[in-house]
């Protein structure tokens, strides 16, 4: 089983392009894991409670924490939404709400 990863708009790429090369390498490692491993550990990919169909990809590099929101389309297609560097224990609600808007936008565009 192999998943495919796609981007919705340039939201993720806008975040990604400004990252350190070593952080980018770690993100690529996690993406490869998601693409290839049948049951991805919660440490790397988990659903956001209370937000149906929204998931977060978790990346840690040194003492920094990064999150990339995504959703699934047709089971094996992972749609990357937005990403950010996490600076507090709780994921900021505005980042989650932005991801939900992007997820809804993706499926709306797909429908039309």
Backbone as JSON Lines, residues from 0, in Angstrom:
{"i":0,"aa":"X","n":[0.84,-1.19,0.0],"ca":[0.0,0.0,0.0],"c":[0.88,1.25,0.0]}
{"i":1,"aa":"X","n":[0.61,2.12,-0.94],"ca":[1.37,3.36,-1.03],"c":[0.39,4.53,-1.1]}
{"i":2,"aa":"X","n":[0.61,5.49,-0.22],"ca":[-0.21,6.69,-0.26],"c":[0.46,7.73,-1.15]}
{"i":3,"aa":"X","n":[-0.34,8.62,-1.67],"ca":[0.18,9.72,-2.46],"c":[-0.06,11.0,-1.68]}
{"i":4,"aa":"X","n":[0.9,11.91,-1.73],"ca":[0.77,13.19,-1.04],"c":[0.66,14.3,-2.08]}
{"i":5,"aa":"X","n":[-0.37,15.15,-1.92],"ca":[-0.53,16.3,-2.81],"c":[-0.7,17.56,-1.96]}
{"i":6,"aa":"X","n":[-0.6,18.72,-2.6],"ca":[-0.74,20.0,-1.91],"c":[-2.04,20.65,-2.33]}
{"i":7,"aa":"X","n":[-2.71,21.28,-1.39],"ca":[-3.86,22.14,-1.73],"c":[-3.34,23.57,-1.72]}
{"i":8,"aa":"X","n":[-3.26,24.18,-2.89],"ca":[-2.74,25.54,-3.0],"c":[-1.26,25.6,-2.64]}
{"i":9,"aa":"X","n":[-0.8,26.8,-2.31],"ca":[0.62,27.01,-1.95],"c":[0.81,27.21,-0.46]}
{"i":10,"aa":"X","n":[-0.2,26.89,0.33],"ca":[-0.16,27.17,1.77],"c":[0.98,26.44,2.46]}
{"i":11,"aa":"X","n":[1.09,25.13,2.21],"ca":[2.16,24.36,2.83],"c":[3.51,24.8,2.29]}
{"i":12,"aa":"X","n":[3.62,24.96,0.97],"ca":[4.89,25.3,0.35],"c":[5.41,26.66,0.83]}
{"i":13,"aa":"X","n":[4.49,27.61,1.09],"ca":[4.88,28.9,1.64],"c":[5.55,28.76,3.0]}
{"i":14,"aa":"X","n":[5.06,27.85,3.8],"ca":[5.64,27.55,5.12],"c":[6.97,26.81,4.95]}
{"i":15,"aa":"X","n":[6.98,25.81,4.08],"ca":[8.11,24.9,3.91],"c":[9.35,25.59,3.36]}
{"i":16,"aa":"X","n":[9.19,26.5,2.41],"ca":[10.34,27.07,1.71],"c":[11.26,27.88,2.62]}
{"i":17,"aa":"X","n":[10.75,28.37,3.75],"ca":[11.56,29.18,4.66],"c":[12.24,28.38,5.76]}
{"i":18,"aa":"X","n":[12.06,27.06,5.75],"ca":[12.63,26.23,6.82],"c":[14.1,25.89,6.55]}
{"i":19,"aa":"X","n":[14.8,25.59,7.62],"ca":[16.18,25.12,7.57],"c":[16.24,23.79,6.79]}
{"i":20,"aa":"X","n":[17.32,23.56,6.09],"ca":[17.46,22.36,5.26],"c":[17.33,21.07,6.08]}
{"i":21,"aa":"X","n":[17.79,21.07,7.33],"ca":[17.71,19.87,8.16],"c":[16.26,19.6,8.6]}
{"i":22,"aa":"X","n":[15.51,20.67,8.82],"ca":[14.09,20.52,9.16],"c":[13.36,19.97,7.93]}
{"i":23,"aa":"X","n":[13.69,20.47,6.76],"ca":[13.08,19.98,5.52],"c":[13.36,18.49,5.34]}
{"i":24,"aa":"X","n":[14.58,18.07,5.65],"ca":[14.94,16.65,5.54],"c":[14.1,15.8,6.49]}
{"i":25,"aa":"X","n":[13.86,16.29,7.7],"ca":[13.05,15.56,8.67],"c":[11.6,15.48,8.19]}
{"i":26,"aa":"X","n":[11.09,16.57,7.63],"ca":[9.73,16.57,7.09],"c":[9.63,15.55,5.96]}
{"i":27,"aa":"X","n":[10.62,15.52,5.08],"ca":[10.61,14.56,3.98],"c":[10.63,13.12,4.5]}
{"i":28,"aa":"X","n":[11.4,12.89,5.56],"ca":[11.44,11.57,6.18],"c":[10.05,11.15,6.66]}
{"i":29,"aa":"X","n":[9.36,12.06,7.35],"ca":[8.02,11.76,7.87],"c":[7.04,11.54,6.72]}
{"i":30,"aa":"X","n":[7.15,12.34,5.66],"ca":[6.27,12.17,4.49],"c":[6.49,10.78,3.87]}
{"i":31,"aa":"X","n":[7.73,10.36,3.76],"ca":[8.01,9.02,3.19],"c":[7.4,7.93,4.07]}
{"i":32,"aa":"X","n":[7.49,8.11,5.38],"ca":[6.89,7.16,6.32],"c":[5.38,7.08,6.08]}
{"i":33,"aa":"X","n":[4.73,8.24,5.96],"ca":[3.29,8.28,5.74],"c":[2.92,7.62,4.42]}
{"i":34,"aa":"X","n":[3.75,7.83,3.4],"ca":[3.49,7.24,2.09],"c":[3.58,5.72,2.12]}
{"i":35,"aa":"X","n":[4.51,5.19,2.91],"ca":[4.84,3.78,2.79],"c":[4.36,2.86,3.9]}
{"i":36,"aa":"X","n":[4.16,3.39,5.09],"ca":[3.8,2.54,6.23],"c":[2.28,2.42,6.35]}
{"i":37,"aa":"X","n":[1.8,1.18,6.47],"ca":[0.37,0.92,6.55],"c":[-0.26,1.61,7.75]}
{"i":38,"aa":"X","n":[0.29,1.37,8.93],"ca":[-0.24,1.98,10.16],"c":[0.8,2.96,10.7]}
{"i":39,"aa":"X","n":[0.61,4.23,10.38],"ca":[1.56,5.27,10.79],"c":[1.38,5.53,12.28]}
{"i":40,"aa":"X","n":[2.47,5.48,13.07],"ca":[2.35,5.73,14.51],"c":[1.79,7.12,14.82]}
{"i":41,"aa":"X","n":[1.01,7.23,15.91],"ca":[0.43,8.5,16.35],"c":[1.49,9.58,16.56]}
{"i":42,"aa":"X","n":[2.71,9.15,16.83],"ca":[3.8,10.1,17.03],"c":[3.98,10.98,15.79]}
{"i":43,"aa":"X","n":[3.65,10.45,14.62],"ca":[3.85,11.17,13.36],"c":[2.56,11.67,12.71]}
{"i":44,"aa":"X","n":[1.45,11.0,12.93],"ca":[0.2,11.37,12.29],"c":[-0.96,11.03,13.21]}
{"i":45,"aa":"X","n":[-1.78,12.04,13.52],"ca":[-2.93,11.76,14.38],"c":[-4.09,12.69,14.05]}
{"i":46,"aa":"X","n":[-5.31,12.21,14.32],"ca":[-6.49,13.04,14.05],"c":[-6.6,14.17,15.08]}
{"i":47,"aa":"X","n":[-7.2,15.27,14.66],"ca":[-7.46,16.38,15.57],"c":[-8.85,16.15,16.17]}
{"i":48,"aa":"X","n":[-8.9,15.98,17.47],"ca":[-10.18,15.72,18.14],"c":[-11.14,16.89,17.95]}
{"i":49,"aa":"X","n":[-12.39,16.56,17.61],"ca":[-13.41,17.59,17.46],"c":[-13.45,18.23,16.08]}
{"i":50,"aa":"X","n":[-12.57,17.81,15.18],"ca":[-12.54,18.36,13.82],"c":[-12.53,17.19,12.84]}
{"i":51,"aa":"X","n":[-13.7,16.82,12.4],"ca":[-13.88,15.63,11.56],"c":[-13.04,15.69,10.29]}
{"i":52,"aa":"X","n":[-12.25,14.63,10.1],"ca":[-11.47,14.5,8.89],"c":[-10.18,15.3,8.83]}
{"i":53,"aa":"X","n":[-9.83,15.98,9.92],"ca":[-8.6,16.78,9.95],"c":[-7.54,16.04,10.76]}
{"i":54,"aa":"X","n":[-6.34,15.98,10.2],"ca":[-5.22,15.3,10.83],"c":[-4.04,16.24,10.93]}
{"i":55,"aa":"X","n":[-3.13,15.92,11.87],"ca":[-1.89,16.68,11.94],"c":[-0.71,15.74,11.8]}
{"i":56,"aa":"X","n":[0.22,16.18,10.98],"ca":[1.5,15.47,10.82],"c":[2.44,16.14,11.81]}
{"i":57,"aa":"X","n":[3.09,15.34,12.62],"ca":[3.93,15.86,13.7],"c":[5.4,15.67,13.36]}
{"i":58,"aa":"X","n":[6.15,16.77,13.41],"ca":[7.58,16.72,13.13],"c":[8.3,17.39,14.28]}
{"i":59,"aa":"X","n":[9.3,16.72,14.8],"ca":[10.14,17.31,15.84],"c":[11.57,17.29,15.34]}
{"i":60,"aa":"X","n":[12.22,18.43,15.47],"ca":[13.64,18.5,15.1],"c":[14.34,19.32,16.16]}
{"i":61,"aa":"X","n":[15.34,18.7,16.79],"ca":[16.02,19.28,17.94],"c":[14.96,19.67,18.96]}
{"i":62,"aa":"X","n":[14.87,20.92,19.37],"ca":[13.85,21.25,20.37],"c":[12.65,21.96,19.74]}
{"i":63,"aa":"X","n":[12.58,21.94,18.41],"ca":[11.48,22.6,17.71],"c":[10.41,21.6,17.28]}
{"i":64,"aa":"X","n":[9.17,22.07,17.32],"ca":[8.03,21.23,16.94],"c":[7.32,21.9,15.79]}
{"i":65,"aa":"X","n":[7.03,21.1,14.76],"ca":[6.33,21.6,13.58],"c":[5.08,20.76,13.37]}
{"i":66,"aa":"X","n":[4.05,21.38,12.84],"ca":[2.8,20.68,12.54],"c":[2.39,21.01,11.11]}
{"i":67,"aa":"X","n":[1.92,19.98,10.42],"ca":[1.37,20.14,9.08],"c":[-0.02,19.52,9.11]}
{"i":68,"aa":"X","n":[-1.03,20.32,8.8],"ca":[-2.39,19.8,8.77],"c":[-2.66,19.14,7.42]}
{"i":69,"aa":"X","n":[-3.45,18.09,7.46],"ca":[-3.78,17.38,6.22],"c":[-5.14,16.71,6.38]}
{"i":70,"aa":"X","n":[-5.64,16.21,5.26],"ca":[-6.85,15.4,5.27],"c":[-6.65,14.29,4.25]}
{"i":71,"aa":"X","n":[-7.55,13.34,4.26],"ca":[-7.47,12.22,3.32],"c":[-8.58,12.34,2.3]}
{"i":72,"aa":"X","n":[-8.26,11.96,1.07],"ca":[-9.24,11.93,-0.01],"c":[-9.13,10.56,-0.66]}
{"i":73,"aa":"X","n":[-10.23,9.88,-0.75],"ca":[-10.27,8.52,-1.32],"c":[-9.31,7.57,-0.61]}
{"i":74,"aa":"X","n":[-9.13,7.75,0.68],"ca":[-8.35,6.81,1.49],"c":[-6.85,6.92,1.37]}
{"i":75,"aa":"X","n":[-6.3,6.86,0.15],"ca":[-4.86,6.8,-0.01],"c":[-4.22,8.12,-0.45]}
{"i":76,"aa":"X","n":[-5.05,9.14,-0.64],"ca":[-4.54,10.44,-1.07],"c":[-4.48,11.37,0.14]}
{"i":77,"aa":"X","n":[-3.28,11.83,0.47],"ca":[-3.08,12.74,1.6],"c":[-2.97,14.15,1.03]}
{"i":78,"aa":"X","n":[-3.86,15.03,1.48],"ca":[-3.89,16.41,0.99],"c":[-3.28,17.31,2.06]}
{"i":79,"aa":"X","n":[-2.11,17.91,1.75],"ca":[-1.46,18.8,2.7],"c":[-2.13,20.16,2.65]}
{"i":80,"aa":"X","n":[-2.42,20.71,3.81],"ca":[-3.12,21.98,3.9],"c":[-2.14,23.09,4.3]}
{"i":81,"aa":"X","n":[-1.96,23.34,5.58],"ca":[-1.04,24.38,6.04],"c":[-0.11,23.82,7.1]}
{"i":82,"aa":"X","n":[0.98,24.53,7.33],"ca":[1.94,24.11,8.34],"c":[2.38,25.3,9.17]}
{"i":83,"aa":"X","n":[2.92,25.01,10.35],"ca":[3.42,26.08,11.22],"c":[4.37,25.49,12.25]}
{"i":84,"aa":"X","n":[5.16,26.36,12.87],"ca":[6.03,25.95,13.96],"c":[5.27,26.15,15.24]}
{"i":85,"aa":"X","n":[5.21,25.1,16.04],"ca":[4.44,25.14,17.28],"c":[5.32,25.74,18.39]}
{"i":86,"aa":"X","n":[4.77,26.74,19.07],"ca":[5.55,27.42,20.11],"c":[4.97,27.23,21.51]}
{"i":87,"aa":"X","n":[3.77,26.63,21.59],"ca":[3.14,26.4,22.89],"c":[2.68,24.94,22.97]}
{"i":88,"aa":"X","n":[2.25,24.51,24.14],"ca":[1.77,23.14,24.32],"c":[0.53,22.85,23.47]}
{"i":89,"aa":"X","n":[-0.4,23.79,23.49],"ca":[-1.66,23.6,22.74],"c":[-1.5,24.11,21.32]}
{"i":90,"aa":"X","n":[-2.12,23.37,20.39],"ca":[-2.14,23.82,19.01],"c":[-3.07,25.03,18.92]}
{"i":91,"aa":"X","n":[-2.59,26.14,18.36],"ca":[-3.44,27.34,18.28],"c":[-4.73,27.09,17.51]}
{"i":92,"aa":"X","n":[-5.84,27.52,18.1],"ca":[-7.16,27.31,17.51],"c":[-7.28,27.96,16.13]}
{"i":93,"aa":"X","n":[-6.64,29.12,15.95],"ca":[-6.73,29.78,14.65],"c":[-6.05,28.97,13.55]}
{"i":94,"aa":"X","n":[-4.98,28.25,13.89],"ca":[-4.31,27.38,12.91],"c":[-5.22,26.2,12.54]}
{"i":95,"aa":"X","n":[-5.9,25.64,13.54],"ca":[-6.82,24.53,13.28],"c":[-7.98,25.01,12.42]}
{"i":96,"aa":"X","n":[-8.52,26.16,12.76],"ca":[-9.66,26.69,11.99],"c":[-9.25,27.03,10.56]}
{"i":97,"aa":"X","n":[-8.05,27.53,10.38],"ca":[-7.54,27.8,9.03],"c":[-7.46,26.5,8.24]}
{"i":98,"aa":"X","n":[-6.94,25.46,8.88],"ca":[-6.84,24.15,8.23],"c":[-8.22,23.62,7.84]}
{"i":99,"aa":"X","n":[-9.2,23.8,8.71],"ca":[-10.56,23.35,8.39],"c":[-11.12,24.12,7.19]}
{"i":100,"aa":"X","n":[-10.87,25.42,7.15],"ca":[-11.32,26.21,5.99],"c":[-10.67,25.71,4.7]}
{"i":101,"aa":"X","n":[-9.37,25.41,4.78],"ca":[-8.65,24.92,3.6],"c":[-9.16,23.54,3.18]}
{"i":102,"aa":"X","n":[-9.45,22.7,4.17],"ca":[-9.99,21.36,3.86],"c":[-11.33,21.49,3.16]}
{"i":103,"aa":"X","n":[-12.21,22.33,3.69],"ca":[-13.52,22.55,3.07],"c":[-13.38,23.14,1.68]}
{"i":104,"aa":"X","n":[-12.45,24.06,1.53],"ca":[-12.19,24.68,0.22],"c":[-11.73,23.62,-0.79]}
{"i":105,"aa":"X","n":[-10.83,22.73,-0.35],"ca":[-10.33,21.67,-1.23],"c":[-11.48,20.81,-1.77]}
{"i":106,"aa":"X","n":[-12.35,20.36,-0.86],"ca":[-13.46,19.48,-1.3],"c":[-14.5,20.25,-2.1]}
{"i":107,"aa":"X","n":[-14.66,21.54,-1.82],"ca":[-15.59,22.38,-2.6],"c":[-15.09,22.52,-4.04]}
{"i":108,"aa":"X","n":[-13.82,22.81,-4.19],"ca":[-13.21,22.95,-5.52],"c":[-13.28,21.62,-6.27]}
{"i":109,"aa":"X","n":[-13.01,20.55,-5.56],"ca":[-13.02,19.21,-6.18],"c":[-14.42,18.88,-6.71]}
{"i":110,"aa":"X","n":[-15.45,19.29,-5.96],"ca":[-16.83,19.0,-6.34],"c":[-17.23,19.72,-7.63]}
{"i":111,"aa":"X","n":[-16.73,20.96,-7.78],"ca":[-17.16,21.76,-8.93],"c":[-16.34,21.53,-10.19]}
